[in-house]
């Protein structure tokens, strides 16, 4: 799913959000978003390793999720527990259907993992 992550400072970041049986994935979109232009690489950016421009935490285990809830029809919040601290991740989906589908999948996987 293409989503927009809203960080702690309110900055909007275009992301690809995926879920499998054990992890949630948060990666940068390879295509430019609406109204954004693709940046050309400069001399200095060619000297810096590409990993510095990637997302810090691409994968999070589904068991680190403490809670998931809707903020509104297209926005949801994931509460994680990492290193003993609670962390909030807020995502906005392109449609209410996408938001409902993501939340349903996460809820189902979390409940399934607790049973086994």
Secondary structure, DSSP 8 states (H G I E B T S, - for coil): -EEEEE-TT--EEEEEEEE-SSEEEEEE-SS--TT-------HHHHHS-GGGGS-S--EEEGGGEEEEEEEETTEEEEEEEETTEEEEEEEEESSHHHHHHHHHHHHHHHHHHHH-
